[in-house]
Amino acid sequence: MVIELDDIPNGGPALMIYVLRKAGKPLTTRQVYEETRKLVPFCAFDNAVALNLIRLSGAIKGKREGGAWIWWIEDEEKAATASDHD
Protein backbone atom coordinates (compact mmCIF):
# COMPACT_ATOMS: atom_id res chain seq x y z
CA MET A 1 0.00 0.00 0.00
CA VAL A 2 1.29 3.46 -0.94
CA ILE A 3 0.39 6.32 1.38
CA GLU A 4 0.44 9.77 -0.12
CA LEU A 5 1.88 12.37 2.24
CA ASP A 6 -1.02 14.71 1.42
CA ASP A 7 -3.40 12.09 2.86
CA ILE A 8 -1.76 12.13 6.30
CA PRO A 9 -3.08 14.69 8.80
CA ASN A 10 -0.29 16.79 10.31
CA GLY A 11 -1.16 16.03 13.93
CA GLY A 12 -3.76 16.06 16.65
CA PRO A 13 -7.01 14.13 16.78
CA ALA A 14 -7.24 13.79 13.00
CA LEU A 15 -3.89 11.98 12.96
CA MET A 16 -4.97 9.58 15.70
CA ILE A 17 -8.23 8.82 13.91
CA TYR A 18 -6.24 8.29 10.71
CA VAL A 19 -3.91 5.81 12.48
CA LEU A 20 -6.84 3.86 13.98
CA ARG A 21 -8.68 3.80 10.65
CA LYS A 22 -5.58 2.53 8.80
CA ALA A 23 -4.91 -0.12 11.46
CA GLY A 24 -8.36 -1.63 11.01
CA LYS A 25 -8.08 -3.22 14.45
CA PRO A 26 -7.93 -2.06 18.07
CA LEU A 27 -4.61 -0.52 19.14
CA THR A 28 -3.25 0.21 22.60
CA THR A 29 -2.33 3.75 23.60
CA ARG A 30 1.34 2.84 23.14
CA GLN A 31 0.69 1.47 19.64
CA VAL A 32 -1.17 4.65 18.66
CA TYR A 33 1.76 6.68 20.01
CA GLU A 34 4.30 4.64 18.03
CA GLU A 35 2.31 4.85 14.80
CA THR A 36 1.69 8.61 15.11
CA ARG A 37 5.40 9.21 15.75
CA LYS A 38 6.29 7.30 12.57
CA LEU A 39 4.10 9.67 10.56
CA VAL A 40 4.63 12.94 12.44
CA PRO A 41 7.66 12.73 14.74
CA PHE A 42 6.99 16.06 16.46
CA CYS A 43 3.25 15.81 17.18
CA ALA A 44 2.71 17.76 20.42
CA PHE A 45 -0.49 16.02 21.53
CA ASP A 46 -0.53 13.88 24.66
CA ASN A 47 -2.01 10.68 23.24
CA ALA A 48 -3.78 9.51 26.39
CA VAL A 49 -5.55 12.82 26.91
CA ALA A 50 -6.32 13.33 23.23
CA LEU A 51 -7.60 9.78 22.77
CA ASN A 52 -9.95 10.18 25.73
CA LEU A 53 -11.25 13.49 24.38
CA ILE A 54 -11.82 11.90 20.97
CA ARG A 55 -13.61 9.00 22.71
CA LEU A 56 -15.84 11.42 24.62
CA SER A 57 -16.77 13.09 21.32
CA GLY A 58 -17.97 9.71 20.06
CA ALA A 59 -15.54 9.50 17.13
CA ILE A 60 -13.69 6.47 18.52
CA LYS A 61 -14.30 3.76 21.07
CA GLY A 62 -12.00 2.87 23.91
CA LYS A 63 -11.91 0.59 26.92
CA ARG A 64 -9.53 -0.62 29.53
CA GLU A 65 -8.35 -4.16 28.89
CA GLY A 66 -5.88 -5.67 31.29
CA GLY A 67 -3.46 -2.92 32.21
CA ALA A 68 -3.89 -0.86 29.04
CA TRP A 69 -6.46 1.12 27.13
CA ILE A 70 -7.36 -0.08 23.65
CA TRP A 71 -8.87 2.15 20.99
CA TRP A 72 -10.81 1.48 17.78
CA ILE A 73 -13.17 3.05 15.27
CA GLU A 74 -16.65 1.64 15.18
CA ASP A 75 -18.62 4.32 13.35
CA GLU A 76 -16.75 5.59 10.29
CA GLU A 77 -19.23 8.44 9.73
CA LYS A 78 -18.62 9.96 13.20
CA ALA A 79 -14.85 9.54 12.84
CA ALA A 80 -14.89 11.32 9.47
CA THR A 81 -16.97 14.17 10.90
CA ALA A 82 -14.66 14.58 13.90
CA SER A 83 -11.50 14.64 11.79
CA ASP A 84 -13.06 17.22 9.45
CA HIS A 85 -13.36 19.68 12.35
CA ASP A 86 -9.67 19.52 13.35
C-alpha positions as CSV (number, residue, x, y, z in Angstrom):
1,M,0.0,0.0,0.0
2,V,1.3,3.5,-0.9
3,I,0.4,6.3,1.4
4,E,0.4,9.8,-0.1
5,L,1.9,12.4,2.2
6,D,-1.0,14.7,1.4
7,D,-3.4,12.1,2.9
8,I,-1.8,12.1,6.3
9,P,-3.1,14.7,8.8
10,N,-0.3,16.8,10.3
11,G,-1.2,16.0,13.9
12,G,-3.8,16.1,16.7
13,P,-7.0,14.1,16.8
14,A,-7.2,13.8,13.0
15,L,-3.9,12.0,13.0
16,M,-5.0,9.6,15.7
17,I,-8.2,8.8,13.9
18,Y,-6.2,8.3,10.7
19,V,-3.9,5.8,12.5
20,L,-6.8,3.9,14.0
21,R,-8.7,3.8,10.7
22,K,-5.6,2.5,8.8
23,A,-4.9,-0.1,11.5
24,G,-8.4,-1.6,11.0
25,K,-8.1,-3.2,14.4
26,P,-7.9,-2.1,18.1
27,L,-4.6,-0.5,19.1
28,T,-3.2,0.2,22.6
29,T,-2.3,3.7,23.6
30,R,1.3,2.8,23.1
31,Q,0.7,1.5,19.6
32,V,-1.2,4.7,18.7
33,Y,1.8,6.7,20.0
34,E,4.3,4.6,18.0
35,E,2.3,4.9,14.8
36,T,1.7,8.6,15.1
37,R,5.4,9.2,15.7
38,K,6.3,7.3,12.6
39,L,4.1,9.7,10.6
40,V,4.6,12.9,12.4
41,P,7.7,12.7,14.7
42,F,7.0,16.1,16.5
43,C,3.3,15.8,17.2
44,A,2.7,17.8,20.4
45,F,-0.5,16.0,21.5
46,D,-0.5,13.9,24.7
47,N,-2.0,10.7,23.2
48,A,-3.8,9.5,26.4
49,V,-5.6,12.8,26.9
50,A,-6.3,13.3,23.2
51,L,-7.6,9.8,22.8
52,N,-10.0,10.2,25.7
53,L,-11.2,13.5,24.4
54,I,-11.8,11.9,21.0
55,R,-13.6,9.0,22.7
56,L,-15.8,11.4,24.6
57,S,-16.8,13.1,21.3
58,G,-18.0,9.7,20.1
59,A,-15.5,9.5,17.1
60,I,-13.7,6.5,18.5
61,K,-14.3,3.8,21.1
62,G,-12.0,2.9,23.9
63,K,-11.9,0.6,26.9
64,R,-9.5,-0.6,29.5
65,E,-8.4,-4.2,28.9
66,G,-5.9,-5.7,31.3
67,G,-3.5,-2.9,32.2
68,A,-3.9,-0.9,29.0
69,W,-6.5,1.1,27.1
70,I,-7.4,-0.1,23.6
71,W,-8.9,2.1,21.0
72,W,-10.8,1.5,17.8
73,I,-13.2,3.1,15.3
74,E,-16.6,1.6,15.2
75,D,-18.6,4.3,13.4
76,E,-16.7,5.6,10.3
77,E,-19.2,8.4,9.7
78,K,-18.6,10.0,13.2
79,A,-14.9,9.5,12.8
80,A,-14.9,11.3,9.5
81,T,-17.0,14.2,10.9
82,A,-14.7,14.6,13.9
83,S,-11.5,14.6,11.8
84,D,-13.1,17.2,9.4
85,H,-13.4,19.7,12.4
86,D,-9.7,19.5,13.3
